[in-house]
Amino acid sequence: MREKLRVAAYAVCVRDGQILLARSPAQDGTPEWVMPGGGMEHGEDPYDTVRREVEEETGYRIEVTGLLGVDSSHRVFRDGFGRPVDHHGVRFVYEGRITGGELRNEVDGSTDLAAWQDLDAVPGLVRIGLVDTALRLWRERPAGGRLNGVPE
Protein backbone atom coordinates (compact mmCIF):
# COMPACT_ATOMS: atom_id res chain seq x y z
CA MET A 1 0.00 0.00 0.00
CA ARG A 2 1.32 3.42 -0.94
CA GLU A 3 1.52 5.99 1.87
CA LYS A 4 0.91 9.66 1.23
CA LEU A 5 1.38 12.58 3.64
CA ARG A 6 -0.06 15.97 2.74
CA VAL A 7 0.58 19.06 4.86
CA ALA A 8 -1.53 22.15 4.19
CA ALA A 9 -2.47 25.49 5.73
CA TYR A 10 -5.81 27.32 5.64
CA ALA A 11 -7.16 30.66 6.82
CA VAL A 12 -10.37 31.61 8.55
CA CYS A 13 -11.05 35.21 7.51
CA VAL A 14 -14.23 36.62 9.03
CA ARG A 15 -15.49 40.19 8.84
CA ASP A 16 -18.91 41.80 9.18
CA GLY A 17 -20.61 38.46 9.83
CA GLN A 18 -19.19 36.84 6.69
CA ILE A 19 -16.49 34.25 6.03
CA LEU A 20 -14.20 34.17 3.02
CA LEU A 21 -14.52 30.87 1.12
CA ALA A 22 -13.33 29.48 -2.19
CA ARG A 23 -15.13 27.05 -4.47
CA SER A 24 -13.54 23.94 -5.89
CA PRO A 25 -14.88 20.95 -7.84
CA ALA A 26 -15.25 17.68 -5.89
CA GLN A 27 -13.99 14.38 -7.36
CA ASP A 28 -17.32 14.00 -9.22
CA GLY A 29 -17.20 17.61 -10.48
CA THR A 30 -19.81 18.98 -8.06
CA PRO A 31 -18.82 22.48 -6.91
CA GLU A 32 -18.20 22.67 -3.16
CA TRP A 33 -17.01 25.41 -0.85
CA VAL A 34 -13.58 25.09 0.76
CA MET A 35 -11.40 27.13 3.08
CA PRO A 36 -8.88 29.31 1.24
CA GLY A 37 -5.50 27.66 1.56
CA GLY A 38 -3.74 24.58 0.38
CA GLY A 39 -0.70 22.38 0.23
CA MET A 40 2.72 23.29 1.51
CA GLU A 41 5.60 23.28 -0.92
CA HIS A 42 8.75 21.43 0.10
CA GLY A 43 10.75 23.60 2.50
CA GLU A 44 7.94 26.13 2.94
CA ASP A 45 6.76 27.25 6.38
CA PRO A 46 2.99 26.77 6.94
CA TYR A 47 2.73 30.47 7.85
CA ASP A 48 4.05 31.38 4.40
CA THR A 49 1.88 28.70 2.77
CA VAL A 50 -1.38 30.14 4.09
CA ARG A 51 -0.49 33.68 3.02
CA ARG A 52 0.53 32.52 -0.49
CA GLU A 53 -2.49 30.25 -0.96
CA VAL A 54 -5.05 32.83 0.21
CA GLU A 55 -3.64 35.39 -2.20
CA GLU A 56 -3.58 32.86 -5.08
CA GLU A 57 -7.17 31.75 -4.48
CA THR A 58 -8.86 35.03 -3.48
CA GLY A 59 -6.65 37.96 -4.49
CA TYR A 60 -6.39 39.12 -0.87
CA ARG A 61 -3.23 39.59 1.14
CA ILE A 62 -3.65 38.60 4.78
CA GLU A 63 -1.99 39.11 8.10
CA VAL A 64 -1.95 35.89 10.11
CA THR A 65 -3.36 36.85 13.50
CA GLY A 66 -3.22 33.46 15.19
CA LEU A 67 -3.00 29.71 14.94
CA LEU A 68 -6.45 28.30 15.68
CA GLY A 69 -5.41 24.67 15.63
CA VAL A 70 -4.17 21.66 13.71
CA ASP A 71 -6.52 19.14 12.12
CA SER A 72 -5.39 15.66 11.17
CA SER A 73 -7.21 13.24 8.90
CA HIS A 74 -6.36 9.67 8.02
CA ARG A 75 -8.12 7.48 5.46
CA VAL A 76 -7.46 4.75 2.95
CA PHE A 77 -8.84 5.13 -0.57
CA ARG A 78 -8.22 3.71 -4.04
CA ASP A 79 -6.29 5.68 -6.62
CA GLY A 80 -7.26 5.88 -10.30
CA PHE A 81 -5.74 2.45 -10.90
CA GLY A 82 -7.60 0.80 -8.01
CA ARG A 83 -4.53 0.60 -5.78
CA PRO A 84 -4.98 1.43 -2.08
CA VAL A 85 -3.47 4.67 -0.80
CA ASP A 86 -2.99 5.28 2.92
CA HIS A 87 -3.51 9.07 3.08
CA HIS A 88 -2.64 11.23 6.07
CA GLY A 89 -3.47 14.93 5.94
CA VAL A 90 -2.19 17.49 8.45
CA ARG A 91 -3.91 20.87 8.17
CA PHE A 92 -2.85 24.02 9.99
CA VAL A 93 -5.82 26.35 10.51
CA TYR A 94 -4.94 30.00 11.02
CA GLU A 95 -7.00 33.11 11.62
CA GLY A 96 -6.31 35.84 9.10
CA ARG A 97 -7.14 39.50 8.62
CA ILE A 98 -7.38 41.03 5.15
CA THR A 99 -4.69 43.70 4.73
CA GLY A 100 -4.80 44.38 0.99
CA GLY A 101 -5.59 43.18 -2.48
CA GLU A 102 -8.98 42.84 -4.13
CA LEU A 103 -11.37 39.91 -4.26
CA ARG A 104 -10.91 37.97 -7.49
CA ASN A 105 -11.22 34.40 -8.70
CA GLU A 106 -8.22 32.15 -9.19
CA VAL A 107 -7.24 31.50 -12.81
CA ASP A 108 -5.99 28.03 -13.82
CA GLY A 109 -5.86 26.83 -10.23
CA SER A 110 -7.62 24.44 -7.89
CA THR A 111 -10.52 26.86 -7.24
CA ASP A 112 -12.79 28.77 -9.60
CA LEU A 113 -14.59 31.24 -7.33
CA ALA A 114 -13.87 33.23 -4.19
CA ALA A 115 -16.68 34.86 -2.23
CA TRP A 116 -17.79 36.15 1.13
CA GLN A 117 -20.57 34.01 2.60
CA ASP A 118 -22.83 34.91 5.52
CA LEU A 119 -21.85 32.86 8.56
CA ASP A 120 -25.52 31.94 9.08
CA ALA A 121 -25.71 30.55 5.51
CA VAL A 122 -22.73 28.18 5.82
CA PRO A 123 -24.78 25.18 7.07
CA GLY A 124 -26.82 25.32 3.83
CA LEU A 125 -23.80 25.38 1.52
CA VAL A 126 -22.35 22.36 -0.24
CA ARG A 127 -18.98 22.31 1.51
CA ILE A 128 -16.14 20.09 2.65
CA GLY A 129 -15.88 19.07 6.30
CA LEU A 130 -12.86 21.30 6.89
CA VAL A 131 -15.13 24.35 6.62
CA ASP A 132 -17.06 23.17 9.69
CA THR A 133 -13.88 22.18 11.53
CA ALA A 134 -12.26 25.55 10.83
CA LEU A 135 -15.36 27.43 11.98
CA ARG A 136 -15.49 25.38 15.19
CA LEU A 137 -11.83 26.16 15.85
CA TRP A 138 -12.52 29.85 15.23
CA ARG A 139 -15.57 29.90 17.52
CA GLU A 140 -14.28 27.65 20.32
CA ARG A 141 -10.57 28.55 20.23
CA PRO A 142 -9.47 25.46 22.13
CA ALA A 143 -6.36 26.11 24.23
CA GLY A 144 -4.64 23.00 22.87
CA GLY A 145 -5.63 23.72 19.26
CA ARG A 146 -7.67 20.53 19.05
CA LEU A 147 -11.41 20.09 19.06
CA ASN A 148 -13.15 17.79 21.53
CA GLY A 149 -15.09 15.00 19.88
CA VAL A 150 -12.58 14.59 17.06
CA PRO A 151 -11.40 10.95 16.91
CA GLU A 152 -7.81 10.14 17.83
C-alpha atoms as one frame of an Amber mdcrd trajectory, in Angstrom:
protein
   0.000   0.000   0.000   1.315   3.416  -0.937   1.523   5.993   1.872   0.914
   9.661   1.232   1.381  12.578   3.641  -0.061  15.967   2.741   0.578  19.064
   4.865  -1.534  22.146   4.189  -2.467  25.487   5.729  -5.805  27.317   5.635
  -7.158  30.663   6.824 -10.373  31.610   8.552 -11.052  35.215   7.509 -14.232
  36.621   9.031 -15.491  40.187   8.842 -18.911  41.802   9.180 -20.607  38.456
   9.828 -19.188  36.841   6.694 -16.488  34.255   6.034 -14.198  34.165   3.019
 -14.522  30.872   1.118 -13.327  29.477  -2.186 -15.130  27.045  -4.469 -13.542
  23.936  -5.889 -14.883  20.945  -7.842 -15.250  17.678  -5.894 -13.994  14.382
  -7.358 -17.316  13.998  -9.217 -17.203  17.606 -10.477 -19.815  18.982  -8.057
 -18.816  22.484  -6.914 -18.201  22.667  -3.159 -17.006  25.410  -0.854 -13.580
  25.093   0.762 -11.396  27.129   3.076  -8.885  29.306   1.237  -5.502  27.661
   1.562  -3.743  24.577   0.376  -0.698  22.382   0.232   2.716  23.295   1.510
   5.596  23.284  -0.922   8.750  21.433   0.104  10.754  23.599   2.502   7.941
  26.131   2.945   6.759  27.250   6.375   2.986  26.766   6.941   2.733  30.469
   7.852   4.050  31.382   4.401   1.878  28.702   2.769  -1.377  30.142   4.087
  -0.491  33.679   3.018   0.528  32.520  -0.490  -2.487  30.255  -0.964  -5.053
  32.828   0.207  -3.636  35.389  -2.205  -3.580  32.864  -5.081  -7.173  31.751
  -4.483  -8.858  35.029  -3.482  -6.651  37.960  -4.493  -6.392  39.115  -0.874
  -3.233  39.593   1.144  -3.654  38.598   4.776  -1.990  39.110   8.102  -1.946
  35.891  10.112  -3.363  36.847  13.504  -3.217  33.459  15.187  -2.996  29.710
  14.936  -6.452  28.303  15.684  -5.413  24.672  15.627  -4.173  21.662  13.714
  -6.523  19.145  12.116  -5.386  15.657  11.172  -7.213  13.240   8.902  -6.362
   9.668   8.018  -8.116   7.481   5.461  -7.461   4.755   2.947  -8.842   5.127
  -0.570  -8.223   3.708  -4.039  -6.293   5.680  -6.622  -7.262   5.878 -10.304
  -5.742   2.448 -10.901  -7.603   0.800  -8.006  -4.525   0.601  -5.779  -4.976
   1.426  -2.078  -3.475   4.668  -0.802  -2.992   5.283   2.918  -3.515   9.069
   3.077  -2.636  11.229   6.072  -3.471  14.934   5.939  -2.192  17.486   8.447
  -3.912  20.866   8.170  -2.849  24.021   9.987  -5.818  26.346  10.514  -4.936
  29.997  11.021  -6.997  33.114  11.620  -6.310  35.837   9.099  -7.143  39.499
   8.622  -7.382  41.034   5.151  -4.690  43.704   4.726  -4.798  44.378   0.989
  -5.592  43.176  -2.480  -8.979  42.843  -4.133 -11.369  39.912  -4.262 -10.907
  37.973  -7.487 -11.219  34.402  -8.704  -8.219  32.147  -9.190  -7.242  31.496
 -12.805  -5.992  28.026 -13.825  -5.859  26.829 -10.229  -7.620  24.438  -7.894
 -10.518  26.862  -7.240 -12.791  28.766  -9.598 -14.590  31.235  -7.327 -13.869
  33.231  -4.185 -16.685  34.858  -2.228 -17.790  36.149   1.128 -20.569  34.010
   2.599 -22.835  34.908   5.520 -21.851  32.856   8.560 -25.517  31.942   9.080
 -25.713  30.552   5.511 -22.735  28.181   5.822 -24.785  25.179   7.067 -26.819
  25.317   3.832 -23.796  25.384   1.516 -22.352  22.360  -0.244 -18.980  22.315
   1.514 -16.144  20.085   2.653 -15.875  19.068   6.301 -12.862  21.296   6.886
 -15.130  24.354   6.625 -17.059  23.169   9.692 -13.878  22.178  11.527 -12.262
  25.549  10.831 -15.359  27.434  11.983 -15.493  25.379  15.189 -11.829  26.159
  15.845 -12.524  29.849  15.231 -15.567  29.895  17.524 -14.281  27.648  20.320
 -10.572  28.554  20.226  -9.471  25.461  22.132  -6.360  26.106  24.230  -4.638
  23.003  22.875  -5.629  23.720  19.256  -7.668  20.526  19.055 -11.410  20.090
  19.063 -13.150  17.794  21.534 -15.091  15.001  19.882 -12.584  14.588  17.062
 -11.403  10.954  16.910  -7.807  10.138  17.828
